[in-house]
Amino acid sequence: MSTPSPQPGIMDISLYVGGQSALPGRDDVVKLSSNENPFGASPKAIAAFESSSRQLHRYPSTDHASLRGAIGDVHGLDSDRIICGVGSDEILHLLCQAYAGPGDEVLHTEHGFAIYKITALAAGATPVEAKERERVTDVDTLLSAATERTKICFIANPNNPTGTMIGGNDLARLADGLPKGCLLVLDGAYVEFAEDYDGGLSLIESRENVFMTRTFSKLYGLGGLRIGWGYGPREIIGVLNRIRGPFNLSHAQLAAAEAAVRDREFAARCVAENTRMRAWMANALAELGVPSDTSCANFILARFANVDEAAACDAWLKEDGIIVRQVASYKLPHCLRVTVGDEASCRRVVAAVRSFKEQTQ
């Protein structure tokens, strides 16, 4: 009896490897590998999650109306044009499933998030990579790489793992320059950490080919629950809801997310502290000879002289109980991505890198 064969493209997908979270023999680990909120979730979200346990025997809402309403209230959006998913990843998968397939191309940037290639291959489409310019999305390169077969263009803005972003004029030029029928998807997982940026909302309101995704995993500290949402033209939302699982989010997810998005005071404190410690850590590491691009997210991409130095520093940090993220799989082997933690964690990272530098001089 022969083993069934998967669809073409599936076996070309490399298994995703998440950020390391533990070190053998250490109970004082500082985990700065997954861009999590160091302050956890809002107390109001935690209370809502606990309260939801009384509804475990009930099926959850299929239309997510209450959560969509809360998102709409907070961001000033039409709740009928919002879709909620199991993290923003599910929505990215739905977009590829609905709009790309065999013979089509899905465009993404050189150092873009790994999920873009994965979703393209899973849908049977061909992923196409466009070069970046000094670790920044290059609109001209993207437009040059687009063809009549390009159905989706994914960019993260701010980008993971670089932390860099492009402005509204460049986004508009990209949206207007893509081939007819191509959808521009703006992955906004880190939008809340960028100043004076609407995540692409103004583009969506004036164009029919732009869609935005967001997540509760970063700022809102709900990575363990996996909740995301998307916003775009009404027609696209209608398409995605036809293939979305009817019960894709549980009572607990819906309740915690609604409480989190409505707790604006907690979110504002987290953003302010991230902004403060991000600038401090980037400057402190630069003084040690470890530069980084200006980050608009909740991490910095620390650049070392070469691959060997980055690997040696990563090993040194682990010996000190600090876990950061190697990003060789993103074609940045000489870099380490460091989440902006609380003040104590950031100071511990800088102290460890300083001691590493001193022992190698």
C-alpha positions in Angstrom: 0.0 0.0 0.0 1.5 3.3 -1.0 1.7 6.3 1.3 -0.6 9.2 0.2 1.3 12.2 -1.3 0.7 15.7 -0.1 -0.1 18.5 -2.5 2.8 20.1 -4.4 4.6 22.7 -2.4 3.8 21.2 1.1 7.1 19.4 1.4 9.0 22.5 0.4 7.9 24.1 3.7 10.6 24.1 6.4 9.2 23.3 9.9 8.9 26.5 11.9 11.2 26.8 14.9 9.9 29.1 17.6 12.0 31.1 20.0 13.8 29.1 22.7 12.2 29.5 26.1 14.4 27.5 28.6 18.0 26.7 29.4 19.1 23.4 31.1 20.0 23.9 34.7 18.9 27.5 35.0 15.8 28.9 36.8 16.7 32.6 36.3 16.3 32.7 32.5 15.4 36.0 30.8 13.5 35.1 27.7 13.9 37.8 25.0 13.5 35.6 21.9 9.8 35.9 21.0 8.9 39.6 21.2 6.5 39.0 24.1 5.1 41.8 26.4 7.4 41.7 29.5 4.5 42.9 31.6 2.1 40.1 30.5 -1.6 40.7 29.8 -3.9 43.3 31.2 -5.3 42.4 34.6 -8.7 43.0 33.0 -8.0 40.5 30.3 -6.9 37.9 32.8 -10.0 38.4 34.8 -12.2 38.0 31.7 -10.3 34.8 30.8 -10.9 33.4 34.2 -14.6 34.3 34.2 -15.0 32.6 30.8 -14.3 29.2 32.4 -18.0 29.1 33.4 -18.9 28.9 29.7 -16.7 25.9 28.8 -19.7 23.8 27.9 -21.1 26.4 25.5 -20.1 26.9 21.8 -18.6 30.3 21.3 -20.0 33.1 19.1 -19.6 32.4 15.4 -19.6 36.0 14.3 -17.3 37.5 17.0 -19.6 40.5 17.1 -18.7 41.7 20.6 -14.9 41.5 19.9 -15.3 43.1 16.5 -17.4 45.9 18.1 -14.7 46.5 20.7 -12.0 46.7 18.0 -14.2 49.0 16.0 -14.9 51.3 18.9 -11.2 51.6 19.9 -9.8 52.1 16.4 -12.8 53.9 14.8 -13.5 51.1 12.3 -16.5 49.6 10.7 -16.9 46.4 12.7 -18.6 44.7 9.7 -15.2 44.9 7.9 -13.3 43.2 10.6 -12.5 39.4 10.7 -11.0 37.6 13.7 -8.8 34.6 13.6 -6.5 32.3 15.5 -3.7 34.8 15.5 -3.1 37.0 12.5 -1.4 33.8 11.0 -4.8 32.2 10.4 -6.0 35.3 8.5 -2.8 35.3 6.3 -3.5 31.6 5.5 -7.1 32.4 4.6 -6.0 35.2 2.3 -3.6 32.9 0.4 -6.2 30.1 0.4 -8.8 32.5 -1.1 -6.7 34.5 -3.5 -3.6 32.5 -4.6 -3.1 29.0 -6.0 -1.1 27.0 -8.5 0.3 29.2 -11.2 0.0 32.3 -9.0 2.8 34.2 -7.3 3.0 35.6 -3.8 5.5 38.4 -3.3 7.3 39.2 -0.1 10.5 40.9 1.0 14.0 39.5 1.5 13.9 39.5 5.4 10.1 39.2 5.7 8.3 37.0 8.2 8.6 33.3 7.4 4.9 32.8 7.4 4.5 34.5 4.0 6.5 31.8 2.2 4.7 29.1 4.2 1.2 30.3 3.3 2.1 30.6 -0.4 3.5 27.1 -0.6 0.5 25.7 1.4 -1.8 27.2 -1.2 0.2 25.8 -4.1 1.4 29.3 -5.2 5.0 30.3 -5.9 6.6 32.6 -3.3 8.8 35.4 -4.9 11.3 37.2 -2.8 12.3 40.9 -3.4 15.5 42.3 -2.1 15.5 44.9 0.6 17.7 48.0 0.8 19.8 48.0 4.0 17.2 45.9 5.8 14.4 48.2 4.7 11.5 47.3 2.4 12.3 48.6 -1.1 9.2 49.5 -3.0 11.0 49.8 -6.4 12.3 46.2 -6.0 8.9 44.9 -5.1 7.3 46.5 -8.1 10.0 45.2 -10.4 9.4 41.7 -9.1 5.6 41.8 -9.6 4.1 40.2 -12.7 0.7 39.5 -14.0 0.8 36.3 -11.9 1.3 38.2 -8.6 -1.9 37.8 -6.6 -0.7 38.9 -3.1 2.1 41.1 -1.9 2.9 40.7 1.9 4.9 43.2 3.8 5.2 43.6 7.5 5.4 47.3 8.5 7.2 47.5 10.9 9.0 44.4 9.7 10.0 41.4 11.7 12.9 40.7 12.3 14.5 44.0 11.2 12.2 46.4 13.1 12.3 48.9 10.2 9.4 50.3 8.3 8.4 52.5 5.4 6.2 55.6 5.4 2.7 56.3 4.0 3.9 57.7 0.7 5.9 54.6 -0.1 2.9 52.4 0.9 0.6 54.3 -1.4 3.1 54.0 -4.2 3.3 50.3 -3.7 -0.5 49.8 -3.5 -1.0 51.9 -6.7 1.9 50.3 -8.6 1.0 46.6 -8.1 -0.6 44.7 -11.0 -4.4 44.9 -11.4 -6.0 42.3 -9.1 -3.1 42.0 -6.8 -3.8 42.4 -3.1 -1.4 44.3 -0.8 -1.5 42.8 2.7 0.0 44.9 5.5 1.0 42.7 8.4 0.7 45.1 11.4 1.8 42.8 14.3 4.0 45.6 15.6 1.9 48.7 14.6 1.2 49.8 18.1 4.9 50.3 18.8 5.4 52.7 15.8 4.6 56.4 16.3 2.1 58.2 14.1 1.3 55.2 11.9 -2.3 54.0 11.3 -1.3 50.5 10.1 -2.5 51.3 6.6 -6.1 52.3 7.5 -6.1 55.4 5.3 -5.0 53.3 2.4 -7.7 50.8 3.0 -10.4 53.4 3.1 -9.3 54.8 -0.3 -8.4 51.7 -2.2 -9.9 48.3 -2.9 -6.6 46.3 -3.0 -5.3 46.8 0.5 -5.9 44.6 3.6 -4.4 44.9 7.1 -3.8 42.3 9.8 -3.2 42.8 13.5 -2.5 40.6 16.5 -3.1 40.4 20.3 0.1 38.5 20.8 2.5 41.4 21.1 1.3 44.6 22.8 -1.6 42.9 24.5 0.4 40.0 25.9 -2.0 37.3 24.7 0.4 35.2 22.6 -0.6 32.1 24.6 -4.2 32.5 23.4 -3.5 33.1 19.7 -5.9 35.9 18.6 -5.7 38.2 15.6 -7.8 40.3 13.4 -7.9 41.8 9.9 -9.6 44.8 8.3 -10.2 45.5 4.7 -12.8 45.9 1.9 -16.2 44.4 2.7 -16.0 42.1 -0.3 -12.7 40.5 0.9 -14.1 40.1 4.4 -17.1 38.3 2.9 -14.8 35.9 1.0 -12.7 35.1 4.0 -15.7 34.4 6.2 -16.8 31.8 3.8 -13.7 29.6 4.4 -13.1 30.6 8.1 -14.0 27.9 10.6 -17.3 28.9 12.3 -15.9 28.3 15.8 -12.3 29.3 15.3 -12.1 31.3 18.5 -13.2 30.1 22.0 -15.1 32.0 24.7 -11.9 32.5 26.5 -10.1 34.0 23.5 -13.0 36.3 22.7 -13.5 37.5 26.2 -9.8 38.1 27.0 -9.2 39.9 23.7 -12.2 42.2 24.2 -11.1 43.2 27.7 -7.5 43.7 26.5 -8.3 46.0 23.6 -10.6 48.1 25.8 -7.9 48.6 28.5 -6.3 51.6 26.9 -4.5 52.7 30.0 -2.6 49.4 30.3 -1.7 49.4 26.6 -0.5 53.0 26.8 1.8 52.2 29.7 3.3 49.2 27.9 4.0 51.3 24.7 5.6 54.1 26.7 7.9 51.7 28.6 8.8 49.9 25.4 9.7 53.2 23.7 11.9 54.2 26.7 13.8 51.0 27.0 14.1 50.4 23.3 16.0 53.6 22.9 18.1 53.0 25.9 19.1 49.5 25.0 19.8 50.4 21.3 22.0 53.3 22.4 23.8 51.3 25.1 24.6 48.5 22.7 25.7 50.9 20.0 28.3 52.3 22.4 29.6 48.8 22.8 30.1 48.5 19.0 26.8 46.6 18.4 24.7 48.8 16.2 21.1 48.4 15.1 18.7 50.1 12.7 16.1 52.4 14.2 13.4 50.0 15.4 9.7 50.8 15.3 8.8 47.5 17.1 9.3 45.9 20.5 12.7 44.5 19.6 16.0 45.5 18.1 18.1 43.7 15.6 21.6 43.8 16.9 24.3 43.6 14.3 27.7 42.1 14.9 30.9 42.2 12.9 30.4 38.8 11.4 28.6 35.4 11.8 31.2 34.1 14.3 30.9 37.0 16.6 27.1 36.8 16.6 27.2 33.1 17.4 29.8 33.6 20.1 27.8 36.4 21.7 24.6 34.3 21.6 26.4 31.5 23.4 27.8 33.9 26.0 24.3 35.3 26.7 22.9 31.8 27.1 25.7 31.1 29.7 24.4 34.1 31.5 20.8 32.9 31.4 19.7 35.2 28.6 17.8 33.9 25.5 17.7 36.0 22.4 16.8 35.0 18.8 19.2 33.9 16.1 17.9 35.0 12.7 20.2 33.2 10.3 17.0 31.7 8.7 16.1 35.3 7.7 19.4 35.7 5.9 20.8 37.7 8.8 23.3 35.3 10.3 25.5 38.1 11.7 22.5 39.5 13.8 20.7 38.7 17.0 17.1 39.9 17.6 16.6 41.1 21.1 13.1 41.7 22.5 12.7 44.8 24.6 12.1 43.5 28.1 11.5 45.3 31.3 14.2 47.6 32.6 16.0 45.0 34.6 16.1 42.6 31.6 17.4 45.2 29.2 20.1 46.2 31.7 21.1 42.6 32.1 21.5 42.2 28.4 23.7 45.2 28.0 25.8 44.1 31.0 26.3 40.7 29.4 27.2 42.0 26.0 29.7 44.4 27.7 31.4 41.6 29.5 31.4 39.6 26.2 33.1 42.4 24.4 35.6 42.9 27.1 36.7 39.2 27.1 37.1 39.2 23.3 39.3 42.4 23.1 
